[in-house]
Amino acid sequence: MRTFTLPHTDIVVPDVVLGLMRIVEKSDEEVRALVSAALDAGIDFMDHADIYGPPYHGCERRFAEALRLTPSERDRLTLQTKCGIRQPGPYFDFSYEHIVSSVEGSLEALGTDRIDILLLHRPDALVEPEEVARAFDDLEAAGKVRHFGVSNHTPGQMDLLRKHVRQPLVANQIQLSITHAPTIAGPMAMNMAALDQSIARDTGVIDYCRLHDITLQAWSPFQAGFFTGPFLGSPEYPELNAVIDRLAAQYDVPAEAIAVAWLTRHPARMQVVLGTTTPARVAAAAQGSDITLTRAEWYALFRAAGYLVP
Ligand SMILES: NC(=O)c1ccc[n+]([C@@H]2O[C@H](COP(=O)([O-])OP(=O)(O)OC[C@H]3O[C@@H](n4cnc5c(N)ncnc54)[C@H](OP(=O)(O)O)[C@@H]3O)[C@@H](O)[C@H]2O)c1
């Protein structure tokens, strides 16, 4: 497992991490087996959100109740969580009161005294960055949150926050997989008339994050679209699966590893956020971290997913 020091922090992190969005109905044994497979593979970074459940804070609580971490076991983990999506609704809420109360709820549910990284989950159209700044300052001063970041944010939205927030934004978690890569495919095809891929949906987020040392985290690395099921083995992606299977055989790894390697090959040095609840798939996916695809292989996967290399 490749690791690196997360820019703006002193935390050494793996480039594949475990997302816990789907564990609310899992038993203690299942959660333990999942986390244990992750730790065995070198994944000591856990991604949560207050909204993962239901109920609110449900997955955070399931994680803590199943693991019952000792203080030293807790210290060995990086715990990241998110706030800002409210139910019923949904609607988005970056008010001081909501950010602070969500963190209090996460601390209680996770059974910990600090969140290592807090992300603002989805951009709140009504954001008042001064309020976010005040919430971050108070949470940092109280020792409740060590580092801050965002998720699904554009460069403009990050600029607005950075104008007011004192702490560096350390991460931006966005949807990214071989089959959902408008942030990569769009800029590659810039200015191509009559080409859908060229439509600017990405707002330059990858270059912006690289310029400002904001680590990109890729969520839904196996989903074909927005929670539409995995592309691995899907009859809708015969060409892509043929290339994945060929490379998997060549590198002697499972197909999941190739899907991960496509993301970790990107020089932005992203973190891949796995969502599987199957221990064997965690072990399979983690192997992708140690593979460095060639440029030709990386582009072959990209083309096979249906993107144009103009
Ligand atoms: N920031 C955001 O807005 C945002 C949004 C969504 C998710 N996230 C984060 O990203 C994480 C990952 O999201 P995700 O769960 O949608 O991602 P994913 O890893 O692409 O998908 C995992 C799902 O695909 C299933 N699956 C079927 N075949 C698979 C295979 N061969 N390999 C891997 N998975 C397979 C898994 O089933 P099994 O469990 O049965 O293996 C699971 O239901 C979440 O846990 C969460 O932490 C963040």
The ligand as an SDF file (V2000), in Angstrom:
LIG
                    3D

 48 52  0  0  0  0  0  0  0  0999 V2000
  -18.6150   12.6630   -0.7110 N   0  0  0  0  0  0  0  0  0  0  0  0
  -19.6980   12.1740   -1.2590 C   0  0  0  0  0  0  0  0  0  0  0  0
  -20.5830   12.8950   -1.7270 O   0  0  0  0  0  0  0  0  0  0  0  0
  -19.8540   10.6870   -1.3010 C   0  0  0  0  0  0  0  0  0  0  0  0
  -20.9280   10.0930   -1.9840 C   0  0  0  0  0  0  0  0  0  0  0  0
  -21.0170    8.7060   -1.9980 C   0  0  0  0  0  0  0  0  0  0  0  0
  -20.0730    7.9250   -1.3510 C   0  0  0  0  0  0  0  0  0  0  0  0
  -19.0600    8.5280   -0.6620 N   0  0  0  0  0  0  0  0  0  0  0  0
  -18.0230    7.7390    0.0200 C   0  0  0  0  0  0  0  0  0  0  0  0
  -17.4300    6.8790   -0.9260 O   0  0  0  0  0  0  0  0  0  0  0  0
  -17.5070    5.5280   -0.4820 C   0  0  0  0  0  0  0  0  0  0  0  0
  -17.6200    4.6510   -1.6670 C   0  0  0  0  0  0  0  0  0  0  0  0
  -18.8630    4.8620   -2.3520 O   0  0  0  0  0  0  0  0  0  0  0  0
  -19.6480    3.6470   -3.0230 P   0  0  0  0  0  0  0  0  0  0  0  0
  -19.9910    2.6490   -2.0000 O   0  0  0  0  0  0  0  0  0  0  0  0
  -20.7290    4.2080   -3.8580 O   0  0  0  0  0  0  0  0  0  0  0  0
  -18.4610    3.0860   -3.9490 O   0  0  0  0  0  0  0  0  0  0  0  0
  -18.0710    1.7900   -4.7110 P   0  0  0  0  0  0  0  0  0  0  0  0
  -16.8990    1.2240   -4.0320 O   0  0  0  0  0  0  0  0  0  0  0  0
  -17.9490    2.2200   -6.1240 O   0  0  0  0  0  0  0  0  0  0  0  0
  -19.3080    0.7940   -4.6350 O   0  0  0  0  0  0  0  0  0  0  0  0
  -19.4440   -0.1800   -3.6410 C   0  0  0  0  0  0  0  0  0  0  0  0
  -20.7250   -0.9200   -3.9200 C   0  0  0  0  0  0  0  0  0  0  0  0
  -20.5640   -1.6870   -5.1190 O   0  0  0  0  0  0  0  0  0  0  0  0
  -20.8180   -3.0560   -4.8190 C   0  0  0  0  0  0  0  0  0  0  0  0
  -19.9670   -3.9120   -5.6630 N   0  0  0  0  0  0  0  0  0  0  0  0
  -20.4340   -4.8860   -6.4920 C   0  0  0  0  0  0  0  0  0  0  0  0
  -19.4400   -5.4900   -7.1300 N   0  0  0  0  0  0  0  0  0  0  0  0
  -18.3030   -4.9080   -6.6970 C   0  0  0  0  0  0  0  0  0  0  0  0
  -16.9380   -5.1350   -6.9800 C   0  0  0  0  0  0  0  0  0  0  0  0
  -16.5410   -6.0870   -7.8410 N   0  0  0  0  0  0  0  0  0  0  0  0
  -16.0230   -4.3650   -6.3650 N   0  0  0  0  0  0  0  0  0  0  0  0
  -16.4120   -3.4100   -5.4960 C   0  0  0  0  0  0  0  0  0  0  0  0
  -17.6960   -3.1620   -5.1720 N   0  0  0  0  0  0  0  0  0  0  0  0
  -18.6370   -3.9070   -5.7660 C   0  0  0  0  0  0  0  0  0  0  0  0
  -20.5170   -3.1990   -3.3420 C   0  0  0  0  0  0  0  0  0  0  0  0
  -21.2160   -4.3360   -2.8650 O   0  0  0  0  0  0  0  0  0  0  0  0
  -20.6820   -5.1370   -1.5720 P   0  0  0  0  0  0  0  0  0  0  0  0
  -20.7450   -4.1970   -0.4340 O   0  0  0  0  0  0  0  0  0  0  0  0
  -21.6910   -6.2380   -1.4620 O   0  0  0  0  0  0  0  0  0  0  0  0
  -19.3030   -5.6320   -1.8810 O   0  0  0  0  0  0  0  0  0  0  0  0
  -21.0870   -1.8960   -2.8170 C   0  0  0  0  0  0  0  0  0  0  0  0
  -22.4970   -1.9610   -2.7220 O   0  0  0  0  0  0  0  0  0  0  0  0
  -18.6800    5.5070    0.4960 C   0  0  0  0  0  0  0  0  0  0  0  0
  -18.5690    4.4680    1.4570 O   0  0  0  0  0  0  0  0  0  0  0  0
  -18.5370    6.8540    1.1490 C   0  0  0  0  0  0  0  0  0  0  0  0
  -17.5790    6.7790    2.1810 O   0  0  0  0  0  0  0  0  0  0  0  0
  -18.9310    9.8830   -0.6440 C   0  0  0  0  0  0  0  0  0  0  0  0
  1  2  1  0
  2  3  2  0
  2  4  1  0
  4  5  1  0
  4 48  2  0
  5  6  2  0
  6  7  1  0
  7  8  2  0
  8  9  1  0
  8 48  1  0
  9 10  1  0
  9 46  1  0
 10 11  1  0
 11 12  1  0
 11 44  1  0
 12 13  1  0
 13 14  1  0
 14 15  2  0
 14 16  1  0
 14 17  1  0
 17 18  1  0
 18 19  2  0
 18 20  1  0
 18 21  1  0
 21 22  1  0
 22 23  1  0
 23 24  1  0
 23 42  1  0
 24 25  1  0
 25 26  1  0
 25 36  1  0
 26 27  1  0
 26 35  1  0
 27 28  2  0
 28 29  1  0
 29 30  1  0
 29 35  2  0
 30 31  1  0
 30 32  2  0
 32 33  1  0
 33 34  2  0
 34 35  1  0
 36 37  1  0
 36 42  1  0
 37 38  1  0
 38 39  2  0
 38 40  1  0
 38 41  1  0
 42 43  1  0
 44 45  1  0
 44 46  1  0
 46 47  1  0
M  CHG  2   8   1  16  -1
M  END
$$$$
